[in-house]
Amino acid sequence: MGAAIGLSAAADARAEADLFSRGTVSGLIDLRLGAAGGETAWIDGGLGKGRFGDSAGPELGEASIVWNPRLSSHLGAVIVAQGQQHQDRVVDAGEAYLTYRGDIAGGVRFSGRAGLMYPPISLEHDGLEWSVPDTITPSAINSWVAEETKVVGIEATARGAIGGQKLAATVGVFTHGDTAGTLLTFRGWALHDLKSSATGDFPLPPLSPFMAKRQAPYTTPVRELDGRAGVYGRVEWRPSPSLMLDLFAYDNDGDRTSVDKREWSWETRFFNLGARWDLDGATHLRAQAMQGETLMGYSNAKGLWTDVGFQSAYVSATRDLGPGSLTGRLDQFSTTDRTNKAVDDNAEHGWAALVAYRWDVRPDVHLVFEGLRIDSDRPERVRLGETPRQTQTVVQTALRYLF
């Protein structure tokens, strides 16, 4: 009889599996038209802060396809193939991880993920394809999250409630995050919607003579160099259905000196505070603030090769308006170079303002109009024959089809 029960349970689990139905496949096609002024974009080897630099035009913003099979009543998977123009890989894996969703026990539900994934930092990205639904361009914080914080790891979350207030705690252990901080140091903050991929790399701007002998002219965001595991943690508090607060901490525990082909293991840590507040059914506020530091290399008479503190914050408001929504956002960002400034100055400060309108043509078709203004001051521009302070305006339209 026990064997029969076991066989019945196994049959039930198989019956709940769904590997290849239409419901397991989704995706996004984003066609883009833009215009910009200012510096050469960072993705083209300059110091421009936007996705586009002194020129722009029609292009493929993104194409992604997501396979989300259900393996059993508790196990699933998410596998994302993505392509974005300006990337060095035409198509590559975006994320690929297993999911676990447990039953509620004692009022607590446990869940988990394992694989290639983004840590739970961004309050702007959404969906399995990890896109930004309300705007085209995420904040400076989450543009960097998309660039340099993707990891290979395992993550566990517990969710419960006390006195009607919801609480959640997440812990993650990861590898392949050793180069986090490279772009943030040598290029600084940027605002764009490009995302790292499993095997791709990003170009760096022209490096100083000091660093050009030591650092490769590119960085590979998903890379393991020192054999050490990093950790992150997140706590979330929902005192009411309309308000969410979270605190996230990250430390990749890089050893600073492991190197391969002039790519280095960086020691990068930061804290991020996030808040989401629904003022009413049509008005939504979001805010994040991040502060951290990133270090790399050996010590000399003036300190480590690189020792940079960084911080950024934004606040955004979205209002449902007509057949869509209107969003406004203000960003502030800066880096502080604490060593070797005479030969390699990576300090900067700046701000950005964004306005976007999303028109929901159909439930699966959206047209987004966006204007972005970025103002930044980076002394290192003088070495490249530019003035330290630069302003840039980027205007974009995205036609998105969700399937």
C-alpha positions as CSV (number, residue, x, y, z in Angstrom):
1,M,0.0,0.0,0.0
2,G,2.9,2.4,0.8
3,A,4.4,1.7,-2.6
4,A,1.1,2.5,-4.2
5,I,0.9,5.8,-2.3
6,G,4.4,6.6,-3.4
7,L,3.6,5.9,-7.0
8,S,0.4,8.0,-6.8
9,A,2.4,11.0,-5.4
10,A,5.0,10.6,-8.1
11,A,2.2,10.5,-10.7
12,D,0.7,13.7,-9.2
13,A,4.0,15.5,-9.4
14,R,4.5,14.5,-13.0
15,A,0.9,15.6,-13.8
16,E,1.8,19.1,-12.4
17,A,4.9,19.4,-14.6
18,D,4.6,21.6,-17.6
19,L,7.7,21.7,-19.9
20,F,6.6,22.9,-23.3
21,S,3.1,24.3,-23.3
22,R,2.5,27.8,-24.7
23,G,2.4,29.1,-21.1
24,T,6.0,28.2,-20.5
25,V,7.4,30.5,-23.3
26,S,7.3,34.3,-23.2
27,G,9.4,37.1,-24.5
28,L,10.0,40.7,-25.5
29,I,10.8,42.5,-28.7
30,D,11.9,46.2,-28.3
31,L,12.4,48.3,-31.4
32,R,14.1,51.6,-30.7
33,L,14.4,55.0,-32.3
34,G,16.5,57.7,-30.6
35,A,18.5,60.9,-30.9
36,A,21.2,62.2,-28.6
37,G,23.8,64.9,-28.3
38,G,27.0,65.1,-26.3
39,E,30.0,62.8,-25.8
40,T,30.7,59.5,-27.5
41,A,28.7,56.9,-25.6
42,W,30.5,54.7,-23.1
43,I,29.5,51.5,-25.1
44,D,31.4,53.0,-28.0
45,G,34.6,53.6,-26.0
46,G,33.9,57.2,-24.7
47,L,32.8,58.6,-21.4
48,G,29.2,59.5,-22.4
49,K,26.7,58.5,-19.8
50,G,23.8,57.4,-22.0
51,R,23.2,54.4,-24.3
52,F,23.6,56.8,-27.2
53,G,26.2,59.4,-27.7
54,D,26.7,62.1,-30.3
55,S,24.3,60.3,-32.6
56,A,21.6,57.7,-32.5
57,G,19.1,56.1,-34.8
58,P,16.7,53.1,-35.3
59,E,18.0,49.9,-33.8
60,L,17.0,46.8,-31.9
61,G,16.7,47.7,-28.3
62,E,16.3,44.2,-27.1
63,A,15.0,40.8,-28.1
64,S,14.6,38.2,-25.5
65,I,12.8,34.8,-25.1
66,V,12.1,33.2,-21.8
67,W,11.5,29.5,-21.1
68,N,9.8,29.0,-17.8
69,P,9.0,25.3,-17.4
70,R,7.4,23.8,-14.3
71,L,9.3,20.7,-13.3
72,S,7.0,19.7,-10.4
73,S,4.7,21.3,-7.9
74,H,7.7,22.8,-6.2
75,L,10.4,23.1,-8.8
76,G,10.7,25.3,-11.9
77,A,13.3,27.0,-14.0
78,V,13.9,30.3,-15.8
79,I,16.1,30.4,-18.9
80,V,16.5,33.7,-20.8
81,A,18.1,34.2,-24.2
82,Q,18.7,37.8,-25.0
83,G,20.2,40.0,-27.7
84,Q,20.8,43.8,-27.6
85,Q,22.4,46.0,-30.2
86,H,25.9,47.3,-29.2
87,Q,26.7,44.1,-27.3
88,D,29.6,41.9,-28.3
89,R,27.4,38.8,-28.3
90,V,24.5,38.7,-30.8
91,V,22.7,36.3,-28.6
92,D,23.7,35.1,-25.2
93,A,22.1,33.7,-21.9
94,G,20.7,36.5,-19.8
95,E,19.7,34.5,-16.7
96,A,19.4,30.7,-16.1
97,Y,18.3,29.4,-12.8
98,L,16.2,26.8,-11.0
99,T,13.4,27.9,-8.7
100,Y,11.9,26.3,-5.6
101,R,8.6,27.3,-4.0
102,G,7.8,25.4,-0.8
103,D,4.5,25.0,1.1
104,I,3.6,27.2,4.0
105,A,4.7,25.7,7.3
106,G,4.0,27.5,10.6
107,G,2.9,30.6,8.7
108,V,6.3,30.8,6.8
109,R,6.8,30.1,3.1
110,F,10.3,29.2,1.9
111,S,11.5,29.7,-1.6
112,G,14.9,29.6,-3.4
113,R,16.8,30.1,-6.6
114,A,20.1,28.6,-7.9
115,G,22.0,29.5,-11.1
116,L,22.9,32.6,-13.1
117,M,20.8,35.5,-11.8
118,Y,20.5,39.0,-10.6
119,P,20.4,39.6,-6.9
120,P,17.1,41.2,-5.7
121,I,18.2,44.8,-5.8
122,S,16.3,46.7,-8.5
123,L,12.8,48.2,-7.8
124,E,12.5,49.2,-11.4
125,H,13.0,45.9,-13.3
126,D,10.1,43.5,-13.6
127,G,9.0,40.3,-15.3
128,L,11.0,37.1,-16.2
129,E,12.7,39.0,-19.0
130,W,13.9,41.5,-16.4
131,S,12.8,44.6,-18.3
132,V,11.8,48.2,-17.1
133,P,8.0,48.5,-17.8
134,D,7.4,52.2,-16.9
135,T,10.4,53.8,-18.7
136,I,13.1,52.9,-21.2
137,T,16.1,53.8,-19.0
138,P,16.5,52.7,-15.4
139,S,18.2,54.8,-12.8
140,A,21.9,55.1,-12.4
141,I,21.8,52.5,-9.6
142,N,19.9,49.9,-11.5
143,S,21.8,50.6,-14.8
144,W,24.9,49.5,-12.8
145,V,23.1,46.6,-11.2
146,A,22.3,45.4,-14.7
147,E,25.9,45.7,-15.7
148,E,28.0,44.4,-12.9
149,T,26.1,42.5,-10.2
150,K,24.9,39.4,-12.1
151,V,26.2,36.3,-10.3
152,V,26.2,32.5,-10.2
153,G,24.8,31.5,-6.9
154,I,22.2,30.0,-4.6
155,E,19.6,32.0,-2.7
156,A,17.0,31.2,0.0
157,T,14.1,33.4,1.1
158,A,11.6,33.1,4.0
159,R,8.3,35.0,4.0
160,G,5.8,35.4,6.8
161,A,3.6,37.9,8.7
162,I,3.4,39.2,12.2
163,G,0.4,41.3,13.3
164,G,-0.7,41.8,9.7
165,Q,2.7,43.1,8.7
166,K,4.6,41.1,6.1
167,L,8.3,40.3,6.5
168,A,10.8,38.6,4.3
169,A,14.5,37.7,4.6
170,T,16.8,36.5,1.8
171,V,20.4,35.2,1.9
172,G,22.6,34.4,-1.1
173,V,26.0,32.9,-1.7
174,F,27.6,33.4,-5.0
175,T,30.6,33.2,-7.3
176,H,31.5,34.8,-10.7
177,G,31.1,38.4,-9.4
178,D,34.8,39.2,-9.1
179,T,35.1,42.0,-11.6
180,A,32.2,44.1,-10.1
181,G,33.4,47.7,-9.8
182,T,35.5,47.8,-12.9
183,L,33.1,49.8,-15.0
184,L,31.9,51.9,-12.1
185,T,35.5,52.9,-11.4
186,F,37.0,53.6,-14.9
187,R,33.8,54.9,-16.6
188,G,31.8,56.0,-13.6
189,W,28.0,55.9,-13.4
190,A,25.8,55.7,-16.5
191,L,22.1,55.6,-17.4
192,H,21.1,53.1,-20.0
193,D,19.2,49.8,-20.5
194,L,22.0,47.5,-21.5
195,K,22.3,44.3,-19.5
196,S,25.3,42.0,-19.0
197,S,25.2,38.5,-20.4
198,A,26.6,35.1,-19.4
199,T,29.8,35.4,-21.5
200,G,29.9,38.9,-22.9
201,D,32.1,41.9,-22.0
202,F,31.8,45.7,-22.0
203,P,34.5,48.1,-23.3
204,L,36.2,50.6,-21.0
205,P,37.0,54.2,-21.9
206,P,40.7,55.0,-22.7
207,L,42.6,54.2,-19.5
208,S,45.3,56.3,-17.9
209,P,48.9,55.4,-18.8
210,F,49.2,54.0,-15.2
211,M,46.2,51.7,-15.6
212,A,46.6,50.9,-19.4
213,K,49.6,48.7,-18.4
214,R,47.7,46.8,-15.8
215,Q,44.0,46.6,-16.8
216,A,42.5,45.1,-19.9
217,P,40.6,47.6,-22.1
218,Y,37.3,45.7,-21.4
219,T,35.6,44.0,-18.5
220,T,33.8,40.7,-18.3
221,P,31.0,41.1,-15.7
222,V,30.3,37.4,-15.0
223,R,33.8,36.0,-14.1
224,E,35.4,34.0,-11.3
225,L,39.1,34.7,-10.6
226,D,40.0,34.2,-6.9
227,G,38.0,31.1,-6.0
228,R,36.3,32.9,-3.1
229,A,32.5,33.1,-2.5
230,G,30.6,36.3,-2.0
231,V,27.4,36.9,0.0
232,Y,24.4,39.1,0.0
233,G,21.4,39.6,2.2
234,R,18.1,41.4,2.0
235,V,15.3,42.1,4.5
236,E,11.9,43.4,3.5
237,W,9.2,44.9,5.6
238,R,5.6,45.6,4.4
239,P,3.8,47.4,7.3
240,S,0.8,47.9,5.0
241,P,-0.3,46.8,1.5
242,S,0.7,50.1,0.1
243,L,4.2,50.5,1.6
244,M,7.4,48.3,1.2
245,L,10.8,49.0,2.6
246,D,13.9,46.9,2.1
247,L,17.6,46.9,3.0
248,F,20.1,45.0,0.8
249,A,23.8,44.3,1.6
250,Y,26.4,42.9,-0.9
251,D,30.0,41.8,-0.5
252,N,31.8,39.8,-3.2
253,D,34.8,39.2,-0.9
254,G,37.3,39.7,-3.8
255,D,41.0,39.3,-2.9
256,R,42.0,42.4,-5.1
257,T,45.0,40.7,-6.6
258,S,43.9,37.6,-8.5
259,V,44.3,38.3,-12.3
260,D,43.8,36.6,-15.6
261,K,44.5,38.4,-19.0
262,R,44.6,41.7,-17.1
263,E,41.2,41.3,-15.6
264,W,41.3,41.6,-11.8
265,S,39.3,40.4,-8.8
266,W,37.9,43.5,-7.2
267,E,36.8,43.8,-3.5
268,T,33.3,45.4,-3.8
269,R,30.7,45.9,-1.1
270,F,27.7,48.1,-0.8
271,F,24.4,48.8,0.9
272,N,21.1,49.6,-0.8
273,L,18.0,51.0,0.8
274,G,14.7,50.8,-1.2
275,A,11.1,52.0,-0.8
276,R,8.0,51.6,-2.8
277,W,4.8,53.5,-1.8
278,D,1.5,53.3,-3.5
279,L,-0.2,56.6,-2.7
280,D,-3.4,55.5,-4.2
281,G,-4.5,53.0,-6.9
282,A,-3.0,55.3,-9.6
283,T,0.1,56.9,-8.1
284,H,3.3,55.0,-7.2
285,L,6.5,56.3,-5.7
286,R,9.9,54.5,-5.8
287,A,13.2,55.4,-4.2
288,Q,16.6,53.7,-3.8
289,A,19.9,54.9,-2.2
290,M,23.2,53.0,-2.6
291,Q,26.5,53.5,-0.9
292,G,29.6,51.4,-1.2
293,E,33.3,51.0,-2.1
294,T,35.4,49.0,-4.6
295,L,39.1,48.3,-4.4
296,M,41.6,46.6,-6.6
297,G,45.4,45.9,-7.0
298,Y,48.5,46.2,-5.0
299,S,49.6,48.9,-2.6
300,N,52.2,51.5,-3.5
301,A,53.5,54.7,-1.8
302,K,50.2,56.4,-2.5
303,G,47.9,53.5,-1.5
304,L,46.1,50.8,-3.5
305,W,46.0,51.1,-7.3
306,T,42.3,51.8,-7.1
307,D,40.2,52.7,-4.0
308,V,36.9,54.3,-4.9
309,G,33.8,55.1,-2.8
310,F,30.5,55.4,-4.7
311,Q,27.0,56.5,-3.9
312,S,23.8,57.2,-5.8
313,A,20.1,57.8,-5.1
314,Y,16.9,58.4,-7.1
315,V,13.3,59.1,-6.5
316,S,10.6,58.4,-9.1
317,A,6.8,58.9,-9.4
318,T,4.5,57.1,-11.8
319,R,0.9,58.2,-12.4
320,D,-1.6,56.1,-14.4
321,L,-2.8,58.5,-17.1
322,G,-5.1,57.7,-19.9
323,P,-4.3,54.5,-21.6
324,G,-0.9,54.3,-20.0
325,S,1.3,56.0,-17.3
326,L,3.5,59.1,-16.9
327,T,6.8,58.8,-15.0
328,G,9.2,61.4,-13.7
329,R,12.6,60.6,-12.0
330,L,15.5,62.5,-10.5
331,D,18.9,60.8,-10.0
332,Q,22.0,61.9,-8.1
333,F,25.4,60.1,-8.3
334,S,29.0,60.4,-7.4
335,T,32.3,58.5,-7.0
336,T,35.2,59.5,-4.7
337,D,38.7,58.5,-5.6
338,R,40.7,57.9,-2.5
339,T,44.1,57.0,-3.9
340,N,46.6,57.6,-6.8
341,K,44.6,60.6,-8.0
342,A,47.6,62.3,-9.6
343,V,47.9,59.5,-12.2
344,D,44.4,58.0,-12.3
345,D,41.6,60.3,-11.1
346,N,38.3,58.4,-11.0
347,A,36.2,60.9,-9.1
348,E,32.9,62.3,-10.5
349,H,29.6,63.8,-9.5
350,G,26.4,64.4,-11.4
351,W,22.6,64.3,-11.7
352,A,20.0,63.3,-14.2
353,A,16.3,64.0,-14.8
354,L,13.9,61.8,-16.8
355,V,10.3,62.0,-18.1
356,A,8.6,59.1,-19.8
357,Y,5.1,58.2,-21.0
358,R,4.1,54.7,-21.7
359,W,1.1,54.2,-24.0
360,D,-0.6,50.8,-23.7
361,V,-1.7,50.4,-27.3
362,R,-2.8,46.8,-26.5
363,P,-2.2,44.6,-23.4
364,D,0.8,43.1,-25.3
365,V,2.0,46.2,-27.2
366,H,3.4,49.3,-25.5
367,L,4.8,52.5,-27.0
368,V,7.2,54.4,-24.7
369,F,8.4,58.0,-25.2
370,E,11.3,59.2,-23.0
371,G,13.5,62.3,-22.5
372,L,16.6,62.1,-20.4
373,R,19.0,64.9,-19.3
374,I,22.4,64.0,-17.7
375,D,24.8,66.5,-16.2
376,S,28.1,65.2,-14.9
377,D,31.6,66.4,-13.9
378,R,34.5,64.1,-14.2
379,P,38.1,65.5,-14.1
380,E,39.5,62.6,-16.0
381,R,37.9,64.0,-19.2
382,V,40.7,66.6,-19.3
383,R,43.2,63.9,-20.2
384,L,41.0,63.0,-23.2
385,G,40.9,66.6,-24.4
386,E,37.4,67.3,-23.1
387,T,36.0,69.7,-20.5
388,P,35.3,68.1,-17.1
389,R,31.7,69.0,-17.1
390,Q,29.5,67.5,-19.8
391,T,25.7,67.6,-20.4
392,Q,23.8,65.2,-22.6
393,T,20.2,64.9,-23.7
394,V,18.8,61.6,-25.0
395,V,15.4,61.3,-26.5
396,Q,14.1,57.8,-27.3
397,T,11.0,56.0,-28.4
398,A,10.5,52.2,-27.8
399,L,7.9,50.0,-29.4
400,R,7.6,46.9,-27.3
401,Y,5.8,43.7,-28.1
402,L,5.3,41.2,-25.2
403,F,4.4,37.6,-26.1
